[in-house]
């Protein structure tokens, strides 16, 4: 790291601490403490706060700029100068981030998938719909690629002829993300031939969304993030009916940890649409015990 990159402005520092806390706060407690120790930050077994994000923030907020920058780079930040990467506005906070790689001529179908994914806690990026006219198009796409959790490739005919789509896939491969291909008239080719594939011919976007969610729940690279986003929509339940529907999604999860148990129980206490929905608190506690994360 160049010496001139070791200084950040107060505004940069606030953004950096916030982003590092949020990203590292997604991990399990053991990995958080291991990471803090390896980078020379304080850690403790006697912290009494509420969330892992708040814990990380408390541990790093008084640290030197050099250490913060090093930890930020470890967590995937790209520092062009002294300014950390700013969180893109097009992602919905707390939701799973899905990049939809598609041809411009099929952005309508991509938008349908985006719409159908959202109620399940999946924020999908559709370049031709999510980028404001005044922004730099390529920069926004690169930002989405740098911060997404997985990619869905819509393999319509002539997909391989695009100047951009293969580059998007290469970027995702470089980050070692889960890449799922959806056959829509073209079979996976080259390097993407080894990726998990779905058949989309004759299926509407709702059906494809359900099949994609099954993959995300099962796959080792995405099951934690999709569990976190599913709990996020449970926390937001605005009606008894939504609490019931979101509880059904929670029961389909194949990943669970103690942090999710804590969030779920807090949601029962703070959201009356959950606590007063018939049978939901009991089902939630049963799920926690079944997954073996009752503490």
QUIPEUR-V30247 format. One line per field, one symbol per residue. ss: DSSP state (H for helix, E for strand, L for the rest). A space follows every 50 residues. Layout:
ss: ???
//
This chain:
ss: LLHHHHLLLHHHHHHHHHHHHHHHLLLLHHHHHHHHHHLLLLLLLLLLLL LHHHHHHHHHLLLLHHHHHHHHHHLLLLLLLLLLLLLLLLLLLLLEEEEE ELLHHHHHHHHHHHHHHHLLLEEEELHHHHLLLLLLHHHHHHHHHHHLLE EEEEEELLHHHLLLHHHHHHHHHHLLLEEEEEEEELLLLHHHHHLEEEEL LLLLHHHHHHHHHHHHHHLLLLHHHHHHHHHHHHHLLLLHHHHHHHHHHH LLLLLLLHHHHHHHHHHHHHLHHHHLLLLHHHHHHHHHHHLLLLL
//
